[in-house]
Amino acid sequence: MMKFLIMLIFVIPLCFMKNMFWMVQMILFFLVFLFMNLSLNVNMYSNMSYMYSCDLMSFGLILLSIWICVLMITASENLFKLKFYDSFFLFNIIILLLMLYLTFSVMNLFMFYLFFEGSLIPTLMLIIGWGYQPERIQAGMYLLFYTLFASLPLLMGIFYIFNEVNCIMIYFLKFFNMNFYLLYISMILAFLVKMPMYITHLWLPKAHVEAPVSGSMILAGIMLKLGGYGLLRIMIFLQEINMKLNYVWIIISLLGGFYISLKCFCQVDIKSLIAYSSVAHMSFVICGIMIMNYWGFLGSYLLMIGHGLCSSGMFCLANINYERINSRSLLINKSMINFMPSMSLWWFLLLSSNMAAPPSLNLMGEIMLINSLISWCSLSMLMLMLVSFFSAGYSLYLYSYPQPGKYYYGMYSFYMGTSREYLLLMLPWLPLNILVMKIDYSMIWF
């Protein structure tokens, strides 16, 4: 694992050299294919070096992190053209990728906390430095304080565990059973805010709307998955108490998912709508993890990977429209099918994956989550039907509202999609629909 870490560190000087923007992107592409060829032990951690290692769950999420960072650079061509602090932007992305790589690969719980919080700083820099509106400062503060407020109890919880059992290596904690209410709340609160669970979700739409396209992609693609990854890791030693309290989180998530799905129909900002749909999907993931059965864990992991690819693709599309029209309003983005028919096809492909249509990973994840939830309590079927139905509803709303109709005459500049943009849309969509053929790999971890 250290070899990839050192490779990333050596990319940092390239960020500050002239005309190295696309070179850094190519190196990250190369890193993806190197990482894909990593030999993994099926049952436990492998590739151990120092305190870093990799099992199948962290493997998938690290791969997703590198992939989305490649897409972020591809999507931010405008920064390179305008020379808008592009070197510092690349440096920011590499530091963010380093933090994410370390978060997913570290085995020590305290170091995990350190890198989990460290990834917040480059994200904040992206929103405040390259965001669009003046409200981005407020959005950044929301993001910072929501996350930090919930994270201090997590740190206290880690110290308490170390004091009690003299061990904070994630692998060995599975031999312990911590049956304490206060510890349980303090350990999972930070992850529920990061997911974000309904009630603690207010920072997410703000951050998404104010962030540049790269910020939105990393927020939707990886930042929300940090919470799910943390929950999957710590549930191992909080099993007993979770069985007593899990119904609270499941009820909040199901009702919240339903309410947020309805709220999606009220949005007029494309980015805001996609951000709220992320909250609805993550409520499914929380339910799957809290149920603590095989299908739930598996479904939540698959939905995290699928949603990471799908939502980052949709934010790319929203940005492509924004670059043409200079507005993200659904009322002004009209008749896009006349201007960019091929982009309408990409909207359709990504939104169909978002509503869990075959053959996407989202479909597999949702089938598993629905199975696990109904096996836990058959009454939850009612809420599941509503959430699934409305998720298809707002996806169709987002597709059918901007595509047909009369176009806006105030639109002053316009051009068709470039090859870079088509590549940018294909790279999330292909793995999202092709990984279904190798679904067994994601099952082996469990």
C-alpha positions in Angstrom: 0.0 0.0 0.0 2.9 2.3 0.6 4.0 2.2 -3.0 0.8 3.9 -4.1 1.1 6.4 -1.3 4.6 7.4 -2.4 3.5 7.6 -6.0 0.8 10.1 -5.0 3.3 12.1 -2.9 5.7 12.3 -5.9 2.8 13.7 -8.1 2.6 16.8 -5.9 5.7 18.7 -7.5 4.2 18.1 -11.0 1.1 20.2 -10.0 3.3 23.3 -9.9 5.1 22.8 -13.2 3.9 24.5 -16.4 1.4 22.7 -18.6 1.2 19.6 -16.4 -2.6 19.8 -15.9 -3.4 16.8 -18.2 -0.2 15.0 -17.2 -1.4 14.8 -13.6 -4.7 13.4 -14.9 -2.9 10.8 -17.0 -0.8 9.7 -14.0 -3.9 9.2 -11.9 -5.4 7.2 -14.7 -2.3 5.0 -14.7 -2.6 4.7 -10.9 -6.2 3.4 -11.3 -4.9 0.6 -13.5 -2.0 -0.2 -11.2 -4.3 -0.4 -8.3 -6.8 -2.6 -10.1 -4.0 -5.2 -10.5 -3.4 -5.4 -6.7 -3.6 -9.0 -5.5 -6.1 -9.3 -2.7 -6.7 -11.8 0.1 -10.4 -12.7 -0.1 -11.1 -13.1 3.6 -9.1 -10.6 5.5 -6.6 -7.6 5.2 -3.8 -8.0 2.7 -1.0 -5.9 1.2 0.0 -4.8 4.7 2.7 -2.2 5.0 3.2 -0.2 8.2 -0.3 0.6 9.4 -1.9 0.5 6.0 -3.6 -2.5 4.4 -6.5 -3.3 2.0 -9.5 -5.6 2.1 -12.2 -5.9 -0.5 -14.3 -3.1 1.0 -11.5 -0.5 1.2 -10.3 -1.7 -2.3 -13.6 -0.7 -3.9 -13.7 2.7 -2.2 -10.1 3.6 -2.9 -10.6 2.7 -6.5 -13.7 4.9 -6.6 -11.8 7.8 -5.0 -9.0 7.7 -7.6 -11.5 7.4 -10.4 -13.6 10.4 -9.3 -10.4 12.5 -8.8 -9.5 11.8 -12.4 -13.0 12.9 -13.4 -12.7 16.0 -11.3 -9.7 17.1 -13.3 -11.4 16.3 -16.6 -14.4 18.3 -15.6 -12.4 21.4 -14.6 -10.9 22.3 -18.0 -12.2 25.9 -17.6 -9.8 26.5 -14.7 -6.9 25.4 -16.9 -8.1 27.5 -19.8 -8.5 30.7 -17.7 -5.4 29.9 -15.6 -7.6 30.3 -12.5 -5.1 29.0 -9.9 -5.0 25.7 -11.7 -1.8 24.6 -10.1 -3.2 25.1 -6.6 -6.4 23.3 -7.7 -4.4 20.2 -8.8 -2.4 20.3 -5.5 -5.7 20.5 -3.6 -7.1 17.4 -5.4 -3.9 15.4 -4.8 -3.9 16.2 -1.1 -7.6 15.3 -0.9 -6.9 12.0 -2.7 -4.1 11.3 -0.3 -6.4 11.9 2.7 -9.1 9.6 1.2 -6.6 6.9 0.3 -5.2 7.0 3.9 -8.7 7.0 5.4 -9.8 3.9 3.6 -6.5 2.0 4.0 -5.5 2.7 7.6 -6.1 0.0 10.2 -5.7 2.1 13.3 -9.0 3.7 14.6 -7.3 6.9 15.7 -5.4 7.4 12.4 -8.7 6.7 10.7 -10.3 9.6 12.6 -7.4 11.9 11.8 -7.6 11.3 8.0 -11.4 11.2 8.1 -11.3 14.8 9.5 -8.3 15.8 7.4 -10.3 15.3 4.1 -12.6 18.1 5.2 -9.9 20.8 4.7 -9.2 20.3 1.0 -13.0 20.0 0.4 -13.5 23.3 2.2 -10.8 24.9 0.1 -12.5 23.7 -3.1 -15.9 25.2 -2.1 -14.5 28.5 -0.8 -11.8 28.9 -3.5 -13.6 27.9 -6.7 -17.3 28.1 -5.8 -19.6 30.4 -7.6 -21.8 32.6 -5.3 -20.8 34.7 -2.2 -22.9 32.3 -0.1 -20.1 29.7 -0.5 -18.5 31.0 2.7 -21.7 30.2 4.6 -21.9 26.8 3.0 -18.3 26.0 3.9 -19.0 27.0 7.5 -22.1 24.7 7.6 -20.0 21.9 6.3 -17.2 22.5 8.8 -19.3 23.0 11.9 -21.8 20.2 11.3 -18.9 17.7 10.8 -16.7 19.0 13.6 -19.5 19.2 16.1 -20.3 15.5 15.6 -16.7 14.4 15.4 -15.5 15.4 18.9 -17.6 12.6 20.5 -16.1 10.1 18.1 -12.6 11.1 19.2 -13.6 10.8 22.9 -15.1 7.4 22.1 -11.9 6.2 20.5 -9.9 7.3 23.5 -12.3 5.5 25.8 -12.0 2.2 23.8 -8.2 2.5 23.9 -8.4 3.1 27.7 -10.6 0.0 28.2 -9.1 -2.6 25.9 -5.6 -1.2 25.0 -6.3 -1.8 21.3 -7.6 0.4 18.5 -6.7 -1.8 15.5 -9.9 -2.2 13.5 -9.3 -5.9 12.8 -8.9 -6.9 16.4 -11.8 -4.9 17.8 -14.2 -7.6 16.4 -13.3 -9.7 19.4 -14.8 -7.2 21.8 -18.4 -6.3 22.6 -19.0 -2.7 23.7 -22.5 -2.6 25.2 -22.6 1.1 26.3 -25.2 3.6 25.2 -23.1 6.7 25.4 -20.2 5.1 23.5 -22.6 3.9 20.8 -24.1 7.4 20.3 -20.7 9.1 20.3 -19.2 6.6 17.8 -21.9 6.6 15.2 -23.0 10.3 15.4 -20.1 11.6 13.2 -20.8 9.0 10.5 -24.5 9.7 10.5 -23.8 13.4 10.0 -21.3 12.6 7.2 -23.8 10.3 5.4 -25.9 12.5 5.9 -28.9 11.1 7.8 -32.2 13.1 7.5 -32.2 15.8 10.3 -28.4 16.2 10.0 -28.5 16.7 6.3 -28.8 20.5 6.1 -25.2 21.1 5.2 -25.3 18.9 2.1 -27.6 20.9 -0.3 -25.9 24.1 0.6 -22.4 22.7 0.1 -23.5 21.2 -3.3 -25.1 24.3 -4.7 -22.2 26.5 -3.8 -19.4 24.1 -4.7 -17.7 24.0 -8.2 -18.4 21.0 -10.3 -15.3 19.2 -8.9 -16.4 19.9 -5.3 -19.9 18.5 -6.0 -18.4 15.4 -7.6 -16.1 14.6 -4.7 -18.8 15.4 -2.1 -21.4 13.2 -3.7 -19.0 10.5 -4.9 -16.7 10.0 -1.9 -17.5 12.2 1.1 -20.9 10.7 1.7 -19.3 7.2 1.5 -16.9 8.0 4.3 -19.8 7.8 6.7 -21.0 4.5 5.4 -17.5 3.1 5.5 -17.0 4.2 9.1 -20.3 2.6 10.1 -19.5 -0.7 8.4 -16.2 -0.8 10.3 -17.4 0.1 13.8 -20.6 -1.9 13.8 -18.5 -5.0 14.3 -17.9 -4.2 17.9 -21.2 -2.5 18.6 -23.4 -5.3 17.5 -25.3 -6.0 20.7 -26.3 -2.5 21.5 -27.1 -1.8 17.9 -29.7 -4.6 18.0 -31.5 -2.7 20.7 -31.4 0.7 19.1 -31.3 0.2 15.4 -35.0 0.6 14.9 -34.6 4.4 15.8 -32.2 5.1 12.9 -34.2 2.9 10.5 -37.5 4.7 11.2 -35.8 8.2 10.9 -34.1 7.1 7.6 -37.2 5.6 6.1 -39.5 8.6 7.0 -36.7 11.1 6.1 -36.0 9.3 2.7 -39.7 9.6 1.9 -39.9 13.3 2.9 -36.8 14.2 1.0 -38.1 12.4 -2.1 -41.1 14.7 -1.9 -38.9 17.7 -1.3 -37.0 16.9 -4.6 -40.2 17.8 -6.5 -40.1 21.3 -5.0 -36.6 22.1 -6.2 -36.0 24.5 -9.1 -32.2 24.3 -9.0 -30.8 21.2 -10.8 -27.8 20.8 -8.5 -30.1 21.1 -5.4 -32.4 18.4 -6.8 -29.5 16.0 -7.3 -28.1 16.8 -3.8 -31.5 16.0 -2.2 -31.7 12.8 -4.2 -28.3 11.8 -2.6 -29.8 12.2 0.9 -32.7 9.9 -0.2 -30.3 7.2 -1.4 -28.1 7.5 1.6 -31.1 6.9 3.9 -31.4 3.4 2.2 -27.7 2.8 2.9 -28.1 3.7 6.6 -31.1 1.3 6.9 -29.0 -1.5 5.3 -26.1 -1.1 7.7 -28.3 -0.7 10.8 -30.2 -4.0 10.2 -26.9 -5.9 10.6 -27.6 -8.8 8.3 -25.6 -10.1 5.3 -27.9 -8.7 2.6 -28.0 -5.3 4.3 -24.3 -4.9 4.5 -23.8 -6.1 1.0 -26.6 -3.9 -0.5 -25.4 -0.8 1.3 -21.8 -1.3 0.0 -23.1 -1.8 -3.6 -25.4 1.2 -3.4 -22.5 3.4 -2.1 -20.3 2.5 -5.1 -23.2 2.8 -7.6 -24.4 6.1 -6.2 -20.8 7.5 -6.1 -20.5 6.9 -9.9 -24.1 7.9 -10.8 -24.4 11.2 -8.9 -20.9 12.4 -9.9 -22.0 11.9 -13.6 -25.2 13.8 -13.0 -23.3 16.7 -11.5 -21.1 16.7 -14.6 -24.2 17.0 -16.7 -25.6 19.8 -14.6 -22.3 21.7 -15.1 -22.3 21.1 -18.8 -25.7 22.8 -19.0 -24.5 25.6 -16.6 -21.5 26.3 -18.9 -23.8 26.9 -21.8 -26.7 28.8 -20.2 -25.0 30.3 -17.1 -28.0 29.1 -15.0 -28.9 26.0 -13.1 -32.6 26.9 -12.9 -35.0 24.3 -14.3 -37.2 27.2 -15.5 -34.4 28.6 -17.8 -32.9 25.2 -18.8 -35.5 24.5 -21.5 -35.6 22.7 -24.8 -32.2 21.2 -24.3 -33.1 18.3 -26.5 -33.2 20.7 -29.5 -29.7 22.0 -28.7 -27.9 19.0 -27.4 -29.8 15.8 -28.4 -26.8 13.6 -27.5 -26.6 15.2 -24.0 -30.3 14.3 -23.6 -29.4 10.7 -24.1 -26.7 11.0 -21.4 -29.3 12.6 -19.1 -31.5 9.6 -19.7 -28.8 7.0 -19.2 -27.6 8.5 -15.9 -31.1 9.3 -14.5 -32.3 5.8 -15.4 -29.4 4.4 -13.3 -30.3 6.9 -10.6 -33.8 5.5 -10.4 -32.3 2.0 -10.1 -33.1 0.7 -13.6 -31.2 -2.4 -14.9 -28.4 -3.1 -15.5 -27.0 -0.6 -13.0 -25.3 -1.3 -9.7 -27.9 0.8 -8.0 -30.5 -1.8 -8.9 -28.6 -4.7 -7.4 -27.9 -2.6 -4.2 -31.6 -1.6 -3.8 -32.9 -5.2 -4.4 -30.6 -6.4 -1.6 -31.6 -3.5 0.7 -35.3 -4.0 0.1 -34.9 -7.8 0.8 -33.0 -7.1 4.1 -35.5 -4.5 5.2 -38.5 -6.6 4.6 -36.9 -9.6 6.4 -36.4 -7.2 9.3 -39.9 -5.9 9.4 -42.6 -6.5 6.7 -44.3 -3.2 7.6 -41.3 -1.3 6.2 -42.5 -2.4 2.8 -44.9 0.5 2.6 -42.2 3.2 3.1 -39.9 1.3 0.7 -42.5 1.3 -2.0 -43.1 5.0 -1.6 -39.4 5.9 -1.5 -38.6 3.8 -4.6 -41.7 5.1 -6.5 -40.8 8.8 -5.7 -37.2 8.3 -6.6 -38.3 7.2 -10.0 -40.7 10.2 -10.0 -38.1 12.9 -9.3 -35.7 11.3 -11.8 -38.3 11.6 -14.5 -39.1 15.1 -13.3 -35.5 16.1 -13.7 -35.4 14.5 -17.2 -38.7 15.7 -18.6 -38.6 19.3 -17.3 -35.4 20.7 -19.0 -35.5 18.6 -22.2 -38.6 19.6 -24.1 -40.4 23.0 -24.4 -39.6 26.4 -25.9 -36.0 27.6 -25.4 -34.9 30.7 -23.6 -34.2 33.6 -26.0 -31.8 35.3 -23.6 -29.3 32.5 -24.1 -26.4 34.1 -25.7 -23.7 31.5 -26.2 -24.1 27.9 -27.3 -22.1 25.0 -28.6 -22.5 21.2 -28.8 -20.8 18.8 -26.5 -17.1 18.3 -26.9 -15.3 15.0 -27.0 -13.9 15.7 -23.5 -17.4 16.0 -22.1 -18.6 12.8 -23.7 -15.6 11.0 -22.3 -16.3 12.6 -18.9 -19.9 11.2 -19.0 -18.9 7.8 -20.2 -16.3 7.2 -17.5 -18.8 7.0 -14.6 -21.5 5.4 -16.6 -19.5 2.4 -18.0 -18.3 1.0 -14.7 -21.7 1.6 -13.2 -23.3 -0.7 -15.7 -20.5 -3.1 -16.4 -19.6 -3.9 -12.8 -22.9 -5.8 -12.5 -21.2 -8.6 -14.5 -18.6 -9.1 -11.7 -21.0 -8.6 -8.8 -19.5 -11.7 -7.0 -16.4 -9.7 -6.2 -18.3 -7.3 -3.9 -19.9 -10.3 -2.2 -16.7 -12.1 -1.3 -15.8 -9.5 1.4 -18.8 -10.5 3.4 
